[in-house]
């Protein structure tokens, strides 16, 4: 779970998990940006654009770009479908 990015810094190679993927379904990818902000949220990527959803107190669209109304509805459906898995992954990823 997650995609690894290699970064070279002053002849040192460090591996950092920058955008851990939580779920992939169809053309959608649900993921986090590491250390972006403290409020629990998830990004939903799609070839046509991206959306960001707040997860608490309820699933709410925070922002989006490039997605149609139908794609946004599908993204929200996926966030709700995988909500507990997303929350568990958030806790695991950001607790360290």
C-alpha positions, 0 to 999 in steps of 0.5 A, a space after each residue: 500500500 503506497 507508492 515510494 519516491 526516491 529523492 537524492 539530496 547532497 549525494 545521499 539517497 533517501 526514500 520517502 513515502 510521499 503519496 501513500 495510496 489507500 484504494 484503487 478502484 476503476 480509474 480512481 485512486 484514493 491517497 494522502 499527501 504526507 504531512 499536508 495538513 492535520 485535518 483528516 482528508 483524502 485525495 481522489 485522483 482520476 485521469 480527468 482531475 482530482 478531488 479532496 474530501 474532508 472525512 470528519 465530522 462527515 464526508 464533505 467535498 473540500 475542493 476539486 478540479 477537472 471532474 464532472 458532476 458524475 465523477 465527483 459523485 462516484 468519487 464521494 461514493 468510493 470515499 464513503 464505501 472505503 471510509 473505515 479503511 481510509 481512517 485506519 490507513 490515516 491513523 497508521 500512516 500519520 501516527 509515526 
